[in-house]
Amino acid sequence: MSLAYGRPYLAIPGPSALPDRVLQAMHQPAPNIYEGALPEMVETIFPDLKTVARTRGEVAIYIANGHGAWEAALANVLSRGDKVLVLSTGHFAKGWGNVAANLGAQIEVMEFGLRGPVDPVRVAERLREDTAHDIKAILCVQVDTATSVRNDVPAIRAAIDEAGHPALFLLDCIACLACDDLRMDDWGVDVMVAGSQKGLMTPPGLGFVYFNEKASQARAKADCVTAYWDWLPRTQADIFYQYFFGTAPTHHLFGLREALNMLVHEEGIDAALARHGVLARAVWAAFDGWATEGGVSLNIVDPAYRSHAVTALRCAAPHGAQLRSWMEQEAGVTLGIGLGMAAPGSPEAAGFFRIGHMGHVNPHMVLGVLTSLQAGMDALDVPYAPGGLDAAARVVADATRRSKEVSA
């Protein structure tokens, strides 16, 4: 017997749960890709994407996943031989650095471990040492999806400014755009990359590269740029066909338009960020309440550096792998694997898992995952202290109470 029959829930950190409205918007015949309703609709997408990122800069849309967005961003600002400083807090920062290396850049990795954020003091010290300004770009991930650490982007920008260094500041927001706060212009981010499949509630397949005037000036000198990745025709197109260097990703665009309707025009970006904050704190409260020797614990200890989009957990192996298997087979919930936390295939790797709480999520979804997890820990004899579910429910109740008090 399995109890998993019913609607499954994908609670991995991307792709996230798709709203029915997005799926319905995509379910229509193929449109004219040259003129008419499709180009007119796409023109409305760009301002809303900028609203989500709080920028007046440009944004280019690519038919690509996040790795493609990485390459697009780097190709437009780097020349072969350029030195790139990678601020590593997990698997994905290193991955972005590897893409830069494959383009011919010289990579220097500053390692900050798997359980805490970038240290801005160390960044400033390293940049002051670079008196010749050999470092041309600094790569940082706002939220590393593998570790769930959320870096302090304004503090890193302040460190760059304190050192008086002219390097471009590139930020990966693939895991957390529309979930964790981002103020691209106010925070001095020169280039930002994101994807469609997480906070933007659209199927995987669209990559976004945002850039400011400083990055545009770097593009004029970059020799890594190629015809497909070039962001100029995608932001200065004379005809619609050039926006995508060929045929547009029509049905992804239909879905994205509906997702932005929900996120920007109905809920509002501030309210969406607040919702993610409440649901994330509910997850944290549950695991803090369950914490006991030999049980499951949060990877990031300091709440100030935990993401509102994803939570990474650690426990004694093989409990992590056992819980993931039980959740999928018995509760119909798919959790994320522990990525980059231990050597692949090693016994230690079975001690990690992740929960995504991004995009189209609400209390009954998140509290349902947590309740199912407690049932799984009971079934598998994973130790936990009582009170985790009560603590999570209290976070949700307190948030709604405060909201009503403010509105009154």
C-alpha positions as CSV (number, residue, x, y, z in Angstrom):
1,M,0.0,0.0,0.0
2,S,1.1,3.6,-0.7
3,L,-0.6,6.7,0.6
4,A,0.9,8.8,-2.3
5,Y,-2.1,8.5,-4.7
6,G,-3.5,12.0,-5.3
7,R,-1.9,15.1,-6.7
8,P,1.9,15.0,-6.3
9,Y,3.8,18.0,-5.0
10,L,7.2,18.9,-6.3
11,A,8.9,20.6,-3.3
12,I,12.3,20.7,-4.8
13,P,14.1,24.0,-5.2
14,G,13.1,24.4,-8.8
15,P,11.3,23.8,-11.0
16,S,8.7,25.1,-8.7
17,A,5.0,24.3,-8.6
18,L,3.2,25.7,-11.6
19,P,0.0,27.7,-11.2
20,D,-2.9,26.3,-13.1
21,R,-3.4,29.7,-14.7
22,V,0.1,29.6,-16.2
23,L,-0.5,26.1,-17.6
24,Q,-3.8,27.2,-19.1
25,A,-2.2,30.3,-20.6
26,M,0.2,28.1,-22.4
27,H,-2.5,25.8,-23.7
28,Q,-3.3,27.6,-27.0
29,P,-2.4,27.3,-30.7
30,A,0.9,28.5,-32.0
31,P,0.8,32.3,-32.8
32,N,2.2,34.5,-35.5
33,I,5.9,34.9,-34.5
34,Y,6.5,38.0,-36.7
35,E,3.8,40.5,-35.9
36,G,0.5,41.1,-34.1
37,A,-0.6,39.9,-30.7
38,L,2.6,38.0,-29.7
39,P,5.0,40.9,-30.2
40,E,2.6,43.3,-28.5
41,M,2.3,41.0,-25.5
42,V,6.1,40.5,-25.2
43,E,6.6,44.3,-25.1
44,T,4.7,44.3,-21.8
45,I,6.9,41.6,-20.3
46,F,10.1,43.6,-20.2
47,P,8.8,46.4,-17.9
48,D,7.4,43.8,-15.5
49,L,10.7,41.8,-15.4
50,K,12.4,45.1,-14.5
51,T,9.9,45.7,-11.7
52,V,10.7,42.3,-10.2
53,A,14.4,43.2,-10.1
54,R,13.9,46.8,-9.2
55,T,16.0,48.1,-12.1
56,R,15.9,50.7,-14.8
57,G,18.5,48.9,-16.8
58,E,18.1,46.4,-19.6
59,V,17.0,42.8,-19.6
60,A,17.6,40.2,-22.3
61,I,15.6,37.0,-22.6
62,Y,17.3,33.8,-23.8
63,I,15.9,30.4,-24.7
64,A,18.1,28.7,-22.0
65,N,18.3,27.4,-18.5
66,G,20.3,29.1,-15.8
67,H,23.5,27.7,-17.1
68,G,22.8,29.3,-20.4
69,A,22.1,32.6,-18.6
70,W,25.5,32.3,-16.9
71,E,27.3,32.0,-20.2
72,A,25.3,34.8,-21.8
73,A,26.2,37.2,-19.0
74,L,29.9,36.3,-19.0
75,A,30.2,36.3,-22.8
76,N,29.0,39.8,-23.0
77,V,31.5,41.3,-20.5
78,L,34.6,39.2,-20.6
79,S,37.6,38.9,-22.9
80,R,39.8,35.8,-23.0
81,G,42.5,36.0,-20.3
82,D,40.5,38.3,-18.0
83,K,40.8,37.5,-14.3
84,V,37.5,36.7,-12.5
85,L,37.1,36.5,-8.8
86,V,34.5,33.9,-7.7
87,L,33.0,34.3,-4.2
88,S,32.0,30.7,-3.4
89,T,29.4,29.7,-0.9
90,G,28.4,26.4,-2.6
91,H,28.0,24.3,-5.7
92,F,26.6,26.9,-8.0
93,A,29.1,29.7,-7.5
94,K,31.8,27.2,-8.4
95,G,29.8,26.1,-11.4
96,W,29.5,29.7,-12.7
97,G,33.2,30.1,-12.3
98,N,33.8,27.0,-14.4
99,V,31.8,28.5,-17.2
100,A,34.0,31.6,-17.1
101,A,37.1,29.3,-17.2
102,N,35.7,27.5,-20.3
103,L,35.4,30.9,-22.0
104,G,39.1,31.5,-21.4
105,A,39.1,33.6,-18.2
106,Q,41.5,33.1,-15.4
107,I,39.6,32.1,-12.3
108,E,40.4,32.8,-8.7
109,V,38.0,31.2,-6.1
110,M,37.6,32.7,-2.7
111,E,36.1,29.9,-0.6
112,F,33.7,30.7,2.2
113,G,32.5,27.2,3.0
114,L,29.0,25.6,2.9
115,R,27.4,26.9,6.0
116,G,27.8,30.7,5.9
117,P,27.9,33.8,3.7
118,V,30.6,35.7,1.9
119,D,32.7,37.7,4.3
120,P,32.8,41.3,2.9
121,V,36.0,42.1,4.9
122,R,37.9,39.4,3.1
123,V,36.6,40.6,-0.2
124,A,37.7,44.2,0.4
125,E,41.1,43.0,1.5
126,R,41.6,40.9,-1.6
127,L,40.5,43.8,-3.9
128,R,42.8,46.2,-2.2
129,E,45.7,43.8,-3.0
130,D,44.8,44.0,-6.7
131,T,46.4,47.4,-7.2
132,A,46.8,46.8,-11.0
133,H,43.0,46.1,-11.2
134,D,43.6,42.7,-13.0
135,I,40.3,41.4,-11.7
136,K,37.7,42.4,-14.2
137,A,34.6,40.7,-12.8
138,I,33.4,39.4,-9.4
139,L,30.9,36.5,-9.5
140,C,28.5,36.0,-6.5
141,V,25.4,33.9,-6.0
142,Q,22.8,35.7,-3.9
143,V,21.3,32.4,-2.8
144,D,23.2,29.2,-3.5
145,T,20.5,26.6,-4.1
146,A,22.7,23.8,-2.8
147,T,23.5,25.3,0.6
148,S,20.6,27.7,1.0
149,V,22.9,30.5,2.2
150,R,21.7,34.0,1.4
151,N,24.6,36.4,0.9
152,D,24.5,40.1,2.0
153,V,24.6,41.7,-1.4
154,P,24.7,45.3,-0.3
155,A,27.6,44.5,2.1
156,I,29.6,42.9,-0.7
157,R,28.9,46.0,-2.9
158,A,30.1,48.2,-0.1
159,A,33.3,46.1,0.2
160,I,34.0,46.6,-3.5
161,D,33.4,50.3,-3.2
162,E,35.5,50.6,-0.1
163,A,38.4,49.0,-2.0
164,G,37.9,51.5,-4.8
165,H,37.9,48.6,-7.3
166,P,36.4,49.0,-10.8
167,A,35.5,45.3,-11.4
168,L,32.0,44.4,-12.6
169,F,29.8,42.9,-10.0
170,L,27.8,40.0,-11.4
171,L,25.1,38.3,-9.3
172,D,23.2,35.0,-9.8
173,C,19.6,35.3,-8.5
174,I,18.4,32.1,-10.3
175,A,17.3,30.5,-7.0
176,C,15.7,33.5,-5.4
177,L,14.4,36.2,-7.8
178,A,10.9,37.2,-6.5
179,C,11.4,35.2,-3.3
180,D,14.3,37.1,-1.6
181,D,14.5,40.8,-1.8
182,L,16.7,42.2,-4.7
183,R,17.2,45.9,-5.5
184,M,19.6,45.7,-8.4
185,D,20.1,49.4,-9.0
186,D,20.2,50.4,-5.3
187,W,22.6,47.6,-4.5
188,G,25.0,48.4,-7.3
189,V,24.7,45.1,-9.2
190,D,26.1,45.5,-12.8
191,V,24.8,42.2,-14.2
192,M,22.2,39.8,-12.8
193,V,21.1,36.4,-14.1
194,A,17.8,34.6,-13.4
195,G,15.6,31.8,-14.7
196,S,11.9,31.2,-15.3
197,Q,11.5,28.1,-13.3
198,K,11.6,29.2,-9.7
199,G,10.1,32.4,-8.2
200,L,8.8,33.4,-11.7
201,M,6.5,30.3,-11.7
202,T,7.1,29.4,-15.4
203,P,8.5,26.1,-16.8
204,P,12.2,25.8,-17.2
205,G,13.6,27.2,-20.5
206,L,13.9,30.9,-20.2
207,G,17.0,32.6,-18.9
208,F,17.2,36.4,-18.1
209,V,20.3,38.6,-18.1
210,Y,19.9,42.1,-16.6
211,F,22.6,44.7,-17.1
212,N,23.4,48.4,-16.5
213,E,25.3,51.0,-18.4
214,K,28.6,50.0,-16.9
215,A,28.1,46.5,-18.2
216,S,27.1,47.9,-21.6
217,Q,30.4,49.7,-21.8
218,A,32.2,46.4,-21.0
219,R,30.3,44.7,-23.8
220,A,31.8,47.1,-26.3
221,K,35.3,45.6,-25.5
222,A,34.4,42.0,-24.8
223,D,35.9,39.4,-27.2
224,C,34.0,36.4,-25.8
225,V,30.7,37.5,-27.1
226,T,29.1,35.4,-29.9
227,A,26.2,36.0,-32.2
228,Y,23.7,33.9,-30.2
229,W,24.6,35.2,-26.7
230,D,25.0,38.8,-27.7
231,W,22.5,40.9,-25.7
232,L,22.5,43.9,-28.0
233,P,20.1,42.7,-30.6
234,R,17.9,41.2,-27.8
235,T,17.5,44.6,-26.2
236,Q,17.7,46.9,-29.3
237,A,15.8,44.9,-31.8
238,D,14.5,46.5,-35.0
239,I,12.1,43.6,-35.5
240,F,10.6,41.2,-33.0
241,Y,12.3,38.2,-34.5
242,Q,15.7,39.6,-33.3
243,Y,14.7,39.6,-29.6
244,F,15.3,35.8,-29.5
245,F,17.8,35.5,-32.3
246,G,15.2,33.5,-34.2
247,T,11.9,31.9,-33.4
248,A,10.5,33.1,-30.1
249,P,9.8,30.6,-27.2
250,T,6.1,31.3,-27.8
251,H,4.3,29.2,-25.2
252,H,6.9,30.0,-22.5
253,L,6.2,33.6,-23.1
254,F,2.4,33.0,-22.7
255,G,3.1,31.4,-19.4
256,L,5.5,34.1,-18.2
257,R,3.0,36.8,-19.1
258,E,0.4,35.1,-16.9
259,A,2.9,34.5,-14.1
260,L,3.9,38.2,-14.1
261,N,0.2,39.2,-14.1
262,M,-0.1,37.2,-10.8
263,L,3.1,38.3,-9.3
264,V,3.4,42.0,-10.3
265,H,-0.1,43.2,-11.0
266,E,-2.2,41.2,-8.6
267,E,-0.2,40.2,-5.5
268,G,2.5,42.8,-5.9
269,I,6.2,42.1,-5.6
270,D,6.4,43.5,-2.0
271,A,3.6,41.2,-0.9
272,A,5.1,38.2,-2.6
273,L,8.4,38.8,-0.8
274,A,6.6,39.1,2.5
275,R,4.7,35.8,1.8
276,H,7.9,34.0,1.1
277,G,9.4,35.4,4.3
278,V,6.6,34.0,6.4
279,L,6.6,30.6,4.8
280,A,10.4,30.3,5.1
281,R,10.2,31.3,8.8
282,A,7.6,28.6,9.3
283,V,10.0,26.0,7.8
284,W,12.8,27.2,10.0
285,A,10.6,27.2,13.1
286,A,9.6,23.6,12.5
287,F,13.2,22.4,12.2
288,D,14.3,24.5,15.2
289,G,11.5,22.9,17.2
290,W,12.4,19.4,16.0
291,A,16.1,19.8,16.7
292,T,17.6,17.0,18.8
293,E,20.7,14.9,18.9
294,G,20.9,12.7,15.9
295,G,18.0,14.4,14.1
296,V,17.6,16.8,11.2
297,S,19.0,20.3,11.5
298,L,19.2,23.4,9.3
299,N,22.4,23.8,7.3
300,I,22.5,27.6,7.8
301,V,22.6,28.4,11.5
302,D,22.1,32.1,11.5
303,P,18.6,33.1,10.3
304,A,20.0,36.3,8.8
305,Y,21.7,34.3,6.1
306,R,18.9,31.8,5.3
307,S,17.1,32.0,2.0
308,H,13.3,32.6,1.7
309,A,13.3,30.3,-1.4
310,V,15.0,27.1,-0.3
311,T,16.1,25.4,2.9
312,A,19.0,22.9,3.0
313,L,18.9,20.3,5.8
314,R,21.5,17.9,7.2
315,C,21.2,14.8,9.3
316,A,23.0,11.5,10.0
317,A,23.3,9.4,6.9
318,P,21.4,7.7,5.5
319,H,18.4,9.5,7.1
320,G,18.3,12.2,4.4
321,A,18.0,9.8,1.5
322,Q,15.5,7.6,3.4
323,L,13.3,10.6,4.2
324,R,13.3,11.7,0.5
325,S,12.4,8.2,-0.6
326,W,9.6,7.9,2.0
327,M,8.2,11.3,1.2
328,E,7.9,10.5,-2.5
329,Q,6.6,7.0,-2.2
330,E,4.3,7.4,0.8
331,A,3.3,11.1,0.8
332,G,3.5,12.1,-2.8
333,V,6.0,14.9,-2.0
334,T,9.4,15.2,-3.9
335,L,12.2,16.8,-2.0
336,G,15.5,18.0,-3.3
337,I,18.7,16.0,-3.2
338,G,21.7,17.2,-1.2
339,L,23.7,18.8,-3.9
340,G,27.4,19.6,-3.5
341,M,27.4,19.0,0.2
342,A,29.4,15.7,0.1
343,A,31.1,13.7,-2.6
344,P,28.5,12.2,-5.0
345,G,27.8,8.6,-4.2
346,S,29.5,8.8,-0.8
347,P,27.7,7.6,2.3
348,E,27.8,11.1,3.6
349,A,25.7,12.4,0.7
350,A,22.7,10.5,2.0
351,G,22.6,12.8,5.0
352,F,21.4,15.9,3.1
353,F,18.2,17.0,1.5
354,R,16.5,20.3,0.5
355,I,13.0,21.8,0.6
356,G,11.9,24.4,-2.0
357,H,9.4,26.9,-0.8
358,M,9.4,29.3,-3.8
359,G,7.0,30.7,-6.3
360,H,3.4,29.4,-6.2
361,V,3.3,28.3,-2.5
362,N,1.0,29.0,0.4
363,P,0.6,27.8,4.0
364,H,-1.3,24.6,3.3
365,M,1.4,23.5,0.8
366,V,4.3,24.2,3.2
367,L,2.6,23.0,6.3
368,G,1.6,19.9,4.5
369,V,5.2,19.2,3.6
370,L,6.2,19.7,7.2
371,T,3.5,17.5,8.6
372,S,4.4,14.8,6.1
373,L,8.0,15.1,7.1
374,Q,7.1,14.5,10.8
375,A,5.2,11.4,9.7
376,G,8.2,10.3,7.8
377,M,10.5,10.8,10.8
378,D,8.1,8.8,12.9
379,A,7.9,6.0,10.4
380,L,11.7,5.8,9.9
381,D,12.6,6.3,13.6
382,V,14.5,9.5,12.9
383,P,14.8,11.3,16.2
384,Y,13.1,14.6,16.7
385,A,11.8,16.8,19.6
386,P,8.1,17.6,19.9
387,G,6.7,21.0,19.0
388,G,8.0,21.7,15.5
389,L,4.6,21.7,13.8
390,D,3.1,23.9,16.5
391,A,6.0,26.3,16.0
392,A,5.5,26.5,12.3
393,A,1.7,27.0,12.6
394,R,2.3,29.8,15.1
395,V,4.5,31.6,12.6
396,V,1.7,31.6,10.0
397,A,-0.9,32.6,12.6
398,D,1.2,35.5,14.0
399,A,1.8,36.8,10.5
400,T,-1.8,36.9,9.6
401,R,-2.7,38.5,12.9
402,R,-0.1,41.3,12.4
403,S,-1.3,41.8,8.8
404,K,-4.8,42.4,10.0
405,E,-3.6,44.8,12.7
406,V,-1.7,46.8,10.2
407,S,-4.6,46.9,7.7
408,A,-6.9,48.0,10.5
